[in-house]
């Protein structure tokens, strides 16, 4: 990917991205179950803010000359963007599609 080899920094960054992706999804699902039909958008704003600050922080690493820092930064940047999109678009669409089938416990 992008001429990079897989190394321990890519693997560590991938674990970080998976954890953040799961958190984003949990925030969205929980807020939609808790708020019912009336939503204030707080969870969506929190996910966007978290993703943007993560992108800024690790985006700075993606311009580093050191190969380890570069691979860490680019891996997180390339993972957080689809994680945010899925949390904001895919998960609500799936919840809408399965409305009534899955009830919160």
N, C-alpha and C positions, 0 to 999 in steps of 0.2 A: 504494500500500500504506500503510495507516494515515494517509492524508492527506499523505504525504511525496512529494516529487518526487525523481526520480533525479538524483544529483549525484556528484561525483568521490569523495566520502567513502563513499557506498554502494558504488560500484564497487570501491574499495580494500578495503572491508570484505568484499565478496563474494569477492575473490581470497584474502583471509586465511582465510575460512571454507572455501573449496574446498581450500586447502592443508592445513588442520587436518583436514578430513574425510578426505582421502586418507591422511594420517598415521594417523588412528584406524583406518582399514581395513587399512592395512599392518601395524600392530601386532597386530591381531586375527588376520589371516591367517597372519602369520609365527609367532605364538605357537602357533597350532593345528597348523601343519605341524611345528614343532620339538618340541612336547611329545607328540605322538601322542595315544593315548587317555587318558593321565593328565594332567590340567591342574591347575595351582595357582591360576589366576585372577589372576595378576600383571598380565597385559596388560589384562584387563578393569578391574582396579582402577586401573591407570595411565590408561586412557582416561577413566574416570569422574572421577578426580582432576583430570586436565588439563581436561576439559570444565567441571567445577564451578569451578575457579579462573578459567578464561576467562569463564564466565558472571558470576562475582562482579566481576571487573575491568571488563568491558565493560557489565555491568548497572549499575554505578555511573555510567557515561557516559550511560546511557539516561534518567537523571533530570535531566540537565544542561539548562539553559535555552538554551544556545547551540545553534542548529540543526544545525551541523556535528557537534558532539560527540554530540548526541541521535541523529542519523541513523546515525553510526558505531556507537554502542552498541546501538541497537535492531536494526540489520542483523545484527550479530554474534550477539546473543542469539537472534534468530529463526532463525539459520542453524546455530548450534552444537547446539541442542536436537535437531533431526532428525538431525544428523550423528552425535551420540552414540547415539541410538536405532538408527539404521541400522547403526552399527559393532557394537553389542552384540546386536542381534536379527536383522537382515536378513542380514548377512554370514555369521554362523554357520549360519543356516538354509540359505542358498545353498550353503555348503560341505558341509553334511550331505547336501543333495540331490544334489550333484555328486560325492560321495565316490567315489573310484576313477577318475573320469574325468580329474581334474586332479591330477597328481603334482608335488611340488616338484622343482625342478631343482638 
